[in-house]
Amino acid sequence: MKKEQYVPNSLTRTHRVFNVLLILALITYGGYGIYFEELYLPLDEDAELTLYGTSIYIACTAFGFGCLILLAQIIDHYDKRDNEQKYDRFIAVCRSFGLMTLLAAIIGNLAN
């Protein structure tokens, strides 16, 4: 029985550029929220939330986890080794921590 040949992950140039632009947008939006001490989060068509105080910094931490996910996808594109499971695990951990952090920011904001 022959082992299948490994094919590394690849992203289109458009996808990589989109990821970089989204990283820059998250950093900019988080910085905007910190500078103006107010961070607006649209949750749904009819639901919105504005964060104040410490909750902004916590939400920016969640944005950082989002940036790490996007960056890991780009790095995985250039990494031709057979280690996708490590990138997948890293992305899953960042997604979990990011969602928990964002939830903590929302709960912290509602508690104030």
DAZIZI-V405186 format. One record per helix or strand of 2 or more residues. SS is the DSSP state (H for helix, E for strand). FROM is the first residue (numbers start at 1). LEN is the number of residues. If there is no record, write none. Layout:
SS|FROM|LEN / SS|FROM|LEN
//
This chain:
H|13|24 / E|39|4 / E|48|4 / H|54|25 / H|84|28
//
